[in-house]
Amino acid sequence: MVNAWYMDDSNADQKLEHHLNPPQFISIKELYENCGVIYYQLDADNYDAEGKLEKIKKDKGYNYEDEIQLSRNKLPDYEEKLKIFYKEHLHSDEEVRFFLDGSGYFDVRDKNDKWVRIQSEKGDLLVLPAGIYHRFTLDTNILNMEEKKRN
C-alpha cells in the first residue's frame, strides 16, 4: 500500500524520506483530492493473469507502454538520467507508472503548490494527471541492493 506525506524543504540527499517534523501523512483519497493522483495496487508478479492492468489500460484508452529499469547495470548514463528524472517537470498527458520491482519516490505538487512525496514500490501503479509538476528519485533501497550485489 502506498504512503504519501508532505515534504520538508531540506537540501539533504533526495533519496531520504524528507518528512516534515512532525510528519504529515495524507491518505490515498487526499492524494487524489489535493493532487489528482490516482493509485492502484496490482499483483506485480501476476498482473497478466490478474487482468487489472489490461482493464485500466482499456478503460483509460492507453495504447502505449515502455519499460525502464533503474539500475547502474541496466540504464545507460544512469547518474545523468537520475538527475533528469529529479528535475521538476510536467507533461501534457497523464504519466502512468507501474512498479514491477524496486522502489522510489514520486514528488508531486498539490493544489497549494506544496510538495507531496509518494513512496512507491513493487505492485504500485500511479496515474499522475496531465499538467502536474512532478519529479522522481530512487530511495535508499537502491543503495542497499547495489551493496548486496557487490558482496
Accessible surface in RSA format (square Angstrom, percent):
REM  Atomic radii and reference values for relative SASA: ProtOr
REM  Chains: A
REM  Algorithm: Lee & Richards
REM  Probe-radius: 1.40
REM  Slices: 20
REM RES _ NUM      All-atoms   Total-Side   Main-Chain    Non-polar    All polar
REM                ABS   REL    ABS   REL    ABS   REL    ABS   REL    ABS   REL
RES MET A   1   146.65  75.9 110.33  73.0  36.31  86.5 110.51  94.0  36.13  47.9
RES VAL A   2     9.63   6.3   1.37   1.2   8.26  19.9   2.14   1.9   7.49  20.3
RES ASN A   3    71.61  49.4  67.89  65.6   3.71   8.9   3.84   9.3  67.76  65.5
RES ALA A   4     3.86   3.6   2.02   3.1   1.85   4.2   2.02   2.8   1.85   4.9
RES TRP A   5     3.55   1.4   3.55   1.7   0.00   0.0   3.55   1.9   0.00   0.0
RES TYR A   6    22.32  10.4  22.32  12.7   0.00   0.0  13.73  10.3   8.58  10.6
RES MET A   7    20.49  10.6   5.36   3.5  15.13  36.0   5.36   4.6  15.13  20.0
RES ASP A   8    43.10  30.2  32.91  32.8  10.19  24.1  17.42  41.0  25.68  25.6
RES ASP A   9   140.76  98.6 114.79 114.3  25.97  61.4  47.60 112.0  93.15  92.9
RES SER A  10    54.26  45.9  30.20  40.3  24.06  55.4  29.62  63.1  24.64  34.5
RES ASN A  11   156.63 108.0 119.70 115.7  36.94  88.9  38.69  93.1 117.95 114.0
RES ALA A  12    52.17  48.0  30.49  47.1  21.68  49.3  42.99  60.5   9.19  24.3
RES ASP A  13    71.16  49.8  52.08  51.8  19.09  45.1  33.23  78.2  37.93  37.8
RES GLN A  14    46.01  25.7  41.45  30.3   4.56  10.8  11.18  23.8  34.83  26.4
RES LYS A  15    37.19  18.1  36.51  22.4   0.67   1.6   3.50   3.1  33.69  35.9
RES LEU A  16    80.47  44.8  78.83  56.4   1.64   4.1  80.47  56.5   0.00   0.0
RES GLU A  17    82.44  47.3  79.00  59.8   3.44   8.2  21.38  41.4  61.05  49.8
RES HIS A  18    15.77   8.6   6.41   4.5   9.37  24.0   8.17   8.4   7.60   8.8
RES HIS A  19    46.57  25.5  32.76  22.8  13.82  35.3  23.93  24.7  22.65  26.4
RES LEU A  20    58.90  32.8  55.76  39.9   3.14   7.9  56.36  39.6   2.54   6.8
RES ASN A  21   150.05 103.5 115.25 111.4  34.80  83.8  32.14  77.4 117.91 114.0
RES PRO A  22   106.11  77.3 101.75  92.8   4.36  15.8 102.03  84.2   4.08  25.4
RES PRO A  23    73.84  53.8  54.24  49.4  19.60  71.3  54.24  44.8  19.60 121.8
RES GLN A  24    92.37  51.7  88.63  64.8   3.74   8.9  28.57  60.8  63.80  48.4
RES PHE A  25   116.43  58.2  94.07  58.3  22.36  58.2  94.15  57.1  22.28  63.8
RES ILE A  26    17.99  10.2   6.09   4.5  11.91  28.7   9.06   6.5   8.93  24.2
RES SER A  27    56.13  47.4  43.16  57.6  12.97  29.9  50.37 107.3   5.76   8.1
RES ILE A  28    60.18  34.2  55.76  41.5   4.42  10.7  56.46  40.7   3.73  10.1
RES LYS A  29   143.57  70.0 134.47  82.5   9.10  21.7  84.50  76.1  59.07  62.9
RES GLU A  30    71.72  41.2  71.68  54.2   0.04   0.1  17.95  34.7  53.77  43.9
RES LEU A  31     0.43   0.2   0.43   0.3   0.00   0.0   0.43   0.3   0.00   0.0
RES TYR A  32   124.40  58.1 120.68  68.7   3.72   9.7  72.72  54.6  51.68  63.7
RES GLU A  33    89.86  51.6  69.35  52.5  20.50  48.8  33.66  65.1  56.20  45.9
RES ASN A  34    36.67  25.3  33.49  32.4   3.18   7.7   3.56   8.6  33.11  32.0
RES CYS A  35    11.53   8.7   0.00   0.0  11.53  27.1   6.55  16.6   4.98   5.4
RES GLY A  36    24.79  30.6   0.00   N/A  24.79  30.6  17.90  49.1   6.88  15.4
RES VAL A  37     0.35   0.2   0.00   0.0   0.35   0.8   0.00   0.0   0.35   0.9
RES ILE A  38    47.85  27.2  45.84  34.2   2.01   4.8  47.85  34.5   0.00   0.0
RES TYR A  39    25.16  11.7   6.67   3.8  18.48  48.1   6.67   5.0  18.48  22.8
RES TYR A  40    61.66  28.8  57.26  32.6   4.40  11.5  41.87  31.5  19.80  24.4
RES GLN A  41    73.60  41.2  67.15  49.1   6.45  15.4  45.55  97.0  28.05  21.3
RES LEU A  42     4.04   2.2   0.00   0.0   4.04  10.1   1.70   1.2   2.34   6.3
RES ASP A  43    56.03  39.3  47.63  47.4   8.40  19.9  20.58  48.4  35.45  35.4
RES ALA A  44    13.09  12.0   1.28   2.0  11.81  26.9   1.28   1.8  11.81  31.3
RES ASP A  45   103.57  72.5  71.75  71.4  31.82  75.2  26.24  61.8  77.33  77.1
RES ASN A  46    81.86  56.4  75.23  72.7   6.63  16.0  18.13  43.6  63.72  61.6
RES TYR A  47    60.82  28.4  59.36  33.8   1.46   3.8  24.55  18.4  36.27  44.7
RES ASP A  48   114.50  80.2  95.15  94.7  19.35  45.8  36.36  85.6  78.14  77.9
RES ALA A  49    95.75  88.0  54.44  84.0  41.31  94.0  67.19  94.6  28.56  75.7
RES GLU A  50    69.11  39.7  33.99  25.7  35.12  83.6  29.42  56.9  39.69  32.4
RES GLY A  51    27.95  34.5   0.00   N/A  27.95  34.5  22.83  62.7   5.12  11.5
RES LYS A  52    90.50  44.2  87.88  53.9   2.63   6.3  56.50  50.9  34.00  36.2
RES LEU A  53    23.24  12.9  23.24  16.6   0.00   0.0  23.24  16.3   0.00   0.0
RES GLU A  54    95.78  55.0  93.83  71.0   1.95   4.6  46.43  89.8  49.35  40.3
RES LYS A  55   129.11  63.0 123.34  75.7   5.77  13.7  99.84  89.9  29.27  31.2
RES ILE A  56    13.93   7.9  12.16   9.1   1.78   4.3  13.93  10.0   0.00   0.0
RES LYS A  57    40.18  19.6  39.98  24.5   0.20   0.5  25.12  22.6  15.07  16.0
RES LYS A  58   174.55  85.2 150.10  92.1  24.45  58.2 102.50  92.3  72.04  76.7
RES ASP A  59    95.60  67.0  57.14  56.9  38.46  90.9  29.22  68.8  66.37  66.2
RES LYS A  60    72.42  35.3  41.43  25.4  30.99  73.8  23.86  21.5  48.56  51.7
RES GLY A  61    57.79  71.3   0.00   N/A  57.79  71.3  34.18  93.8  23.61  52.9
RES TYR A  62    52.28  24.4  36.28  20.6  16.01  41.7  39.84  29.9  12.44  15.3
RES ASN A  63   146.93 101.3 106.73 103.1  40.19  96.8  40.91  98.5 106.02 102.5
RES TYR A  64   167.53  78.2 146.16  83.2  21.38  55.6 120.05  90.2  47.49  58.5
RES GLU A  65   120.59  69.2  96.64  73.1  23.95  57.0  50.22  97.1  70.37  57.5
RES ASP A  66    94.69  66.3  62.64  62.4  32.05  75.8  27.61  65.0  67.09  66.9
RES GLU A  67   121.20  69.6  85.28  64.5  35.91  85.5  38.63  74.7  82.56  67.4
RES ILE A  68    87.32  49.7  64.32  47.9  23.00  55.4  67.92  48.9  19.40  52.6
RES GLN A  69    85.65  47.9  76.25  55.7   9.40  22.4  34.37  73.2  51.28  38.9
RES LEU A  70    33.68  18.8  19.44  13.9  14.25  35.8  19.52  13.7  14.17  38.1
RES SER A  71    22.65  19.1  22.65  30.2   0.00   0.0  21.00  44.7   1.65   2.3
RES ARG A  72   119.70  50.3  98.87  50.4  20.83  49.6  48.95  66.9  70.74  42.9
RES ASN A  73   128.74  88.8  90.00  87.0  38.74  93.3  27.02  65.0 101.72  98.3
RES LYS A  74   132.55  64.7 104.48  64.1  28.06  66.8  56.07  50.5  76.47  81.5
RES LEU A  75    17.50   9.7  13.71   9.8   3.79   9.5  14.57  10.2   2.93   7.9
RES PRO A  76    99.20  72.3  86.61  79.0  12.58  45.7  98.42  81.3   0.78   4.8
RES ASP A  77   107.38  75.2  85.70  85.3  21.69  51.3  20.17  47.5  87.22  87.0
RES TYR A  78    15.25   7.1  11.48   6.5   3.78   9.8   9.65   7.3   5.60   6.9
RES GLU A  79    88.77  51.0  86.67  65.6   2.10   5.0  51.88 100.3  36.89  30.1
RES GLU A  80    93.49  53.7  91.20  69.0   2.28   5.4  38.98  75.4  54.51  44.5
RES LYS A  81    73.00  35.6  73.00  44.8   0.00   0.0  22.10  19.9  50.90  54.2
RES LEU A  82     9.76   5.4   9.40   6.7   0.36   0.9   9.40   6.6   0.36   1.0
RES LYS A  83   135.01  65.9 123.87  76.0  11.13  26.5  78.66  70.8  56.35  60.0
RES ILE A  84    96.14  54.7  90.58  67.5   5.56  13.4  93.21  67.1   2.93   7.9
RES PHE A  85    49.83  24.9  49.08  30.4   0.75   2.0  49.75  30.2   0.07   0.2
RES TYR A  86    45.83  21.4  42.59  24.2   3.25   8.4  33.23  25.0  12.60  15.5
RES LYS A  87   154.22  75.2 145.54  89.3   8.68  20.7  97.05  87.4  57.17  60.9
RES GLU A  88    64.23  36.9  45.40  34.3  18.83  44.8  16.96  32.8  47.27  38.6
RES HIS A  89    58.59  32.0  53.35  37.1   5.24  13.4  47.84  49.3  10.74  12.5
RES LEU A  90    76.72  42.7  58.38  41.8  18.34  46.1  58.38  41.0  18.34  49.4
RES HIS A  91    73.35  40.1  67.56  47.0   5.78  14.8  49.67  51.2  23.67  27.5
RES SER A  92   104.58  88.4  74.47  99.4  30.11  69.4  53.98 114.9  50.60  70.9
RES ASP A  93   104.05  72.9  99.59  99.1   4.46  10.5  29.37  69.1  74.68  74.5
RES GLU A  94    70.01  40.2  48.74  36.9  21.27  50.6  20.76  40.2  49.25  40.2
RES GLU A  95    20.57  11.8  16.87  12.8   3.70   8.8  11.01  21.3   9.56   7.8
RES VAL A  96    41.77  27.5  29.80  27.0  11.97  28.8  29.80  25.9  11.97  32.5
RES ARG A  97    92.72  38.9  92.02  46.9   0.71   1.7  23.31  31.9  69.42  42.1
RES PHE A  98    43.34  21.7  18.98  11.8  24.36  63.4  19.05  11.5  24.29  69.5
RES PHE A  99    23.37  11.7  19.60  12.1   3.77   9.8  23.37  14.2   0.00   0.0
RES LEU A 100    59.07  32.9  49.37  35.3   9.70  24.4  49.37  34.7   9.70  26.1
RES ASP A 101   109.98  77.0  93.59  93.2  16.39  38.7  28.39  66.8  81.58  81.4
RES GLY A 102    25.43  31.4   0.00   N/A  25.43  31.4  21.59  59.3   3.83   8.6
RES SER A 103    18.75  15.8   9.31  12.4   9.44  21.7   7.23  15.4  11.51  16.1
RES GLY A 104     0.00   0.0   0.00   N/A   0.00   0.0   0.00   0.0   0.00   0.0
RES TYR A 105     7.14   3.3   7.12   4.0   0.02   0.1   0.00   0.0   7.14   8.8
RES PHE A 106     5.64   2.8   5.64   3.5   0.00   0.0   5.64   3.4   0.00   0.0
RES ASP A 107     0.20   0.1   0.20   0.2   0.00   0.0   0.00   0.0   0.20   0.2
RES VAL A 108     0.00   0.0   0.00   0.0   0.00   0.0   0.00   0.0   0.00   0.0
RES ARG A 109    53.18  22.3  48.90  24.9   4.28  10.2   7.70  10.5  45.48  27.6
RES ASP A 110     9.39   6.6   1.92   1.9   7.46  17.6   0.62   1.5   8.77   8.7
RES LYS A 111   150.38  73.4 109.60  67.2  40.78  97.1  79.99  72.0  70.39  75.0
RES ASN A 112   107.26  74.0  84.01  81.2  23.25  56.0  19.13  46.0  88.13  85.2
RES ASP A 113    93.75  65.7  83.37  83.0  10.38  24.5  28.80  67.8  64.95  64.8
RES LYS A 114   126.36  61.6 121.85  74.8   4.51  10.7  69.20  62.3  57.16  60.9
RES TRP A 115    38.61  15.5  32.97  16.0   5.65  13.3  25.60  13.7  13.01  21.1
RES VAL A 116     0.00   0.0   0.00   0.0   0.00   0.0   0.00   0.0   0.00   0.0
RES ARG A 117     0.00   0.0   0.00   0.0   0.00   0.0   0.00   0.0   0.00   0.0
RES ILE A 118     0.00   0.0   0.00   0.0   0.00   0.0   0.00   0.0   0.00   0.0
RES GLN A 119    43.22  24.2  42.01  30.7   1.20   2.9   3.90   8.3  39.32  29.8
RES SER A 120     0.00   0.0   0.00   0.0   0.00   0.0   0.00   0.0   0.00   0.0
RES GLU A 121    76.84  44.1  76.84  58.1   0.00   0.0  16.66  32.2  60.18  49.1
RES LYS A 122    88.04  43.0  75.46  46.3  12.59  30.0  41.46  37.3  46.58  49.6
RES GLY A 123     1.91   2.4   0.00   N/A   1.91   2.4   1.91   5.2   0.00   0.0
RES ASP A 124     0.61   0.4   0.61   0.6   0.00   0.0   0.00   0.0   0.61   0.6
RES LEU A 125     0.54   0.3   0.54   0.4   0.00   0.0   0.54   0.4   0.00   0.0
RES LEU A 126     0.07   0.0   0.00   0.0   0.07   0.2   0.00   0.0   0.07   0.2
RES VAL A 127     1.19   0.8   1.07   1.0   0.12   0.3   1.07   0.9   0.12   0.3
RES LEU A 128     0.69   0.4   0.66   0.5   0.02   0.1   0.66   0.5   0.02   0.1
RES PRO A 129    38.18  27.8  33.57  30.6   4.61  16.8  35.03  28.9   3.15  19.6
RES ALA A 130    52.41  48.2  30.18  46.6  22.23  50.6  30.32  42.7  22.09  58.5
RES GLY A 131    44.41  54.8   0.00   N/A  44.41  54.8  24.41  67.0  19.99  44.8
RES ILE A 132    17.78  10.1  11.83   8.8   5.95  14.3  17.35  12.5   0.43   1.2
RES TYR A 133   103.86  48.5 102.41  58.3   1.45   3.8  62.41  46.9  41.45  51.1
RES HIS A 134     2.92   1.6   2.92   2.0   0.00   0.0   2.92   3.0   0.00   0.0
RES ARG A 135    34.54  14.5  34.54  17.6   0.00   0.0   0.00   0.0  34.54  20.9
RES PHE A 136    19.68   9.8  19.57  12.1   0.11   0.3  19.57  11.9   0.11   0.3
RES THR A 137     1.47   1.0   0.94   1.0   0.53   1.3   0.57   0.8   0.90   1.4
RES LEU A 138     9.55   5.3   9.23   6.6   0.32   0.8   9.23   6.5   0.32   0.9
RES ASP A 139     3.67   2.6   3.67   3.7   0.00   0.0   2.57   6.1   1.10   1.1
RES THR A 140    50.86  36.2  50.86  51.6   0.00   0.0  24.04  32.3  26.83  40.6
RES ASN A 141    68.77  47.4  68.56  66.2   0.22   0.5  12.67  30.5  56.10  54.2
RES ILE A 142    11.07   6.3   9.22   6.9   1.85   4.5  10.07   7.3   0.99   2.7
RES LEU A 143    74.94  41.7  70.85  50.7   4.09  10.3  71.81  50.4   3.12   8.4
RES ASN A 144    79.99  55.2  76.51  73.9   3.48   8.4  18.83  45.3  61.16  59.1
RES MET A 145    78.85  40.8  77.13  51.0   1.72   4.1  54.24  46.1  24.61  32.6
RES GLU A 146    20.07  11.5  18.32  13.9   1.76   4.2  18.40  35.6   1.68   1.4
RES GLU A 147    80.92  46.5  80.92  61.2   0.00   0.0  38.44  74.4  42.48  34.7
RES LYS A 148   157.60  76.9 141.72  87.0  15.88  37.8  90.60  81.6  67.00  71.4
RES LYS A 149   147.85  72.1 113.64  69.7  34.21  81.5  83.84  75.5  64.01  68.2
RES ARG A 150   165.47  69.5 128.88  65.7  36.59  87.1  71.45  97.7  94.02  57.0
RES ASN A 151   141.39  97.5  81.72  79.0  59.67 143.7  59.20 142.5  82.18  79.4
END  Absolute sums over single chains surface
CHAIN  1 A     9464.7       7713.7       1750.9       4825.2       4639.5
END  Absolute sums over all chains
TOTAL          9464.7       7713.7       1750.9       4825.2       4639.5
